[in-house]
Amino acid sequence: MNRQLADLYRGVAVHATADLEHQAALELLALVMLADDRITDDEVDLVREISTEWRDDEAFEEYLRPAIEEARQAIERERVVEFLDSIDQRISSRVLRSALFSAARDVAGVDHEVSPEEGTILADVAVRFG
């Protein structure tokens, strides 16, 4: 009985961790999207594609909307570094961590132009996740 219970909780922890990491990753990509004060359809489409590659999930919008709001608040309150600290603390998967810089760079460059604000965030992401 104890083994079954342990197996059950192990699965729950894995799924809960995956949810937290997925949300944190989307917050990072939302921060990159918002860095230049606008979100384009191309950016959202790319983030959707990246998110689906990481995790096949039907509820993309349910994750993206809160991620955008968290990123927006961090920018408005000038707390981007603290926001990145929070994201950094929630992502333990080495695979996801190594994919984040590339994904952030792709989102920043989807419009073929990286703004100075996006560049600053990308530099910080490279140090943390690159």
N, C-alpha and C positions, 0 to 999 in steps of 0.2 A: 504493500500500500504506500509506504513512504517513497519508494522509487517512482511510482506512478505520479504521485503528487509533485515530486521534484521535476519529473519530465514535463508535467503540465506547466509549472511555473517557469521552467527554462524556456519553453516556447513563448510564453507570455512576455518574458523579459526581452527576448530577441525581437518580437514584433513591436513592443513598446520602444525599444532602442531604435529600431528601423524607422518608426514613425517620427521620433524626435530628430533623428539625423536627416531624414527627408525634409522635414519642415525647416530645419536649420539651413540646409543646402538651398532650398527655395528662397529663404530670407536673404541669403548671400546674393543669389542671382537677381532677386528683386531690388536689392540695394544697387547693383550695377545698372539695372534698367532705369532706376530713378535718379541716378547720379547726374544726368544731364537734364533733369526736370521734365522729362517726357517719357512716356512708354509707347512704343510703336507696336503695331500688329506683328511686324517681323520679329521683334524681341520676344513677344509673348509666344509666338509660334515656335521659336527656337527653344525657349525655356520649356515649353510643353514637350517638344521632341526629346530634349535632354532628360527631363524628368521621367518620361516613359522608358528611355533606355536604362535609367538607373533602377526604376521600379515601375512595373506594369500596374498602373493604378487608374481606375476609372474616375476617381474623385479629385482630379487635378485642380479644378477651380476651388474646391473646398480648402485645399492647401495653399493655393496661390494668393487668394484674397487676404488672408491674415498675414501672409508673408509680406505682401506689398504694404499693408498697413503698418506693420512693425518697422519696415525699412523707412517708410515715410516719416514716422515719428522720430526715428533715430536721426534722420537728416534734419528735420525741423528743429529738434532740440540740440542739434550739434553734438550728438553723442554717437557718432559713427564708430569711433575706436572702441567704445564700450560695447556697441552692438556687435562688432566683429569679434571681440573677446567672448561674448556670449555664444556666438556661432561656433567659434573655435572650441570652446569647452564642450559643446554638445555633439561634436562629430569625432568619433573614435575610429571609425572604419578607415583603414589605410587606403583601401581602394577608392572610397569616396573622397577622402582628403586629396589624393593625388589627381583625381579627376576634376576637382573644383576649380583650380586655377585655369585649366584649359577651357572649361565651360564658361567661366566668368569672362575670359578673354574673347571667346566666341560671341557671347552676348554683347559685350562692349563694342565689338567690331562688326556686328551684323549690319549696321548702316554705313559701313566702310569708312568710319571716322570714329576715333576715340577722343572724347572730350578730355580736357585737363582733369575734371572731377573723376571721370571714369579711370583715367590713368593713375590718379592717386590711390583710388580704391584697389586697382589691379596690383599696384606695387605692394600694398599692404597684404593683399591676398597671396601674392607670390612668396612673401616672407613667411607667412603662416602655413600655407598649404602647398606651395610649389616645390 
